[in-house]
Amino acid sequence: MNSDAQRSPNRLKRDLAAGKVCLGSTITMNSSTVAEILSHVGLDWIWLEMEHSSLGENEVLGMLQATNGSSTSTVVRVAWNDKTLIKRALDLGPDGIIVPLVNSRQEAEEAVRAMKYPPLGERGAGLGRAQAYGLAMGEYLGNANDEVVLIPMIEHVRAVENIEEILAVPGVDSIMVGALDLSGSMNKLGNTADPEVEGAVQKVLAACKKAGKPAGIIAVSPEQANLRIQQGFTNIIIGIDVLYLHGAVRETMGKIVRP
């Protein structure tokens, strides 16, 4: 949102649709300062985490406000595929929503209906930051169905089995592979490098290429990110706030020689 309470075109949606590689980072800590900093370091998007963190709607609102004027897109992962949670998160004004554990075409369709205004869905119209508190109501109602990104999480073996049907749902803009939970659904929790888990990841990637949909994944090192880019992933999380923090401290301490 700019100084005139107008929303900029959704950079993430346009870049993904154009086949560009989009790099993002996840924020789990309650810090509008962290959100502000990460929105000005060259990232394409920021993932605000409401599923596996203590972040509530007020905290996320403040973090979104801290990104005002930035060209970095903002995406909120809600805690569940629930139309009330999705509606309330959308009214905070992010550029997109990540919906966890979408395992079937029906569940993908439910997510689409929850985030789209009629006639494409059943999202209720209200006043919030998304609509500039009423200052840009008409503009937002007119373009939200086209502008706001929906990214279902593919993080269960059933979702892998149904990936082609999920990708065929109108309104699904991209997907994000959650390899950690995917490994758990295959009785290999935490072993994301297992050949069977990686095989499932590659099956999802192949389906995305066939459907012409951007595929996303989490890669928490430059080496992992480069590998995933070479494979064809275009929507990549390259770091998480807590990993940045303790990783930098440990690296620094490891280079200091104590007497």
C-alpha positions, 0 to 999 in steps of 0.5 A: 500500500502506498501513501495514497492508500492504493495497492500496487499490482501484485508483483508475486502473481505477475512474476510467477505467471511469467515464469520468473524465479521468486525468492522469499523468506518466512517470518515466524517471530512477532516483529514488525521490524523484521518484516520491514527489514526483509521487505527492503533487502531484495526478496520477492515475497515474505511468508508470514506464518500463522500455522506454526507460530504464536502470531495472531491477526493483530501481530500480522496486521502490524507486520503487513503495515510495516511493509507499506511502500515496499515492492515485496509481496506478502503472503500469509499462511493461515492455520487451516483450510477454514473459510473464516480463518481465510476471510479474516487473514485476507481482510488484513491485506496480504497479496496472497494466502497459503493454505496448509494440507490441501489433499484433494480437488475438493479441498482446493475448491473449498480454499478458492471459494473461501478467498474469492468474492461472488460470483467466483466464491463466497468471501464476505465483503467488509472493511479492513486494511485490504480495502484501505479501511473503505478508502479503496473499497471499490478498487479492491472489490473489483480486482481482488479475485484477480490479484490475490494469490492462492498457494495450496500446500502439498504436504501429504502423500494423498496430495501427491496422489491427487496433484493433477486434480488439485492443479486443475482447479481454477484459482490455484496460482501456485503450489508449495511443497512441504517436504517435512510433513510430506515425509511424516505422511510417508512414515519417514518424518524428518528424513526429507532426503529419503529417495521415496520422499524426494521421488514424491517431490519430483512427481509434484514438480513434474505435474506442475510443469505439465499443468504450466503452474509454478511450483514452490518449495523450501530450501534453506541454503543457497546450494539447495535453492540453486539445485531446486532452481535447476530442477524447475522450481520457481517459487522458493523460500530461501530462509526462515527468521529463526534460522537466520538468527541462530545460524548467524550467531553460531557461525560467528561464535565458531570463528572466534578463538577464546583464550 
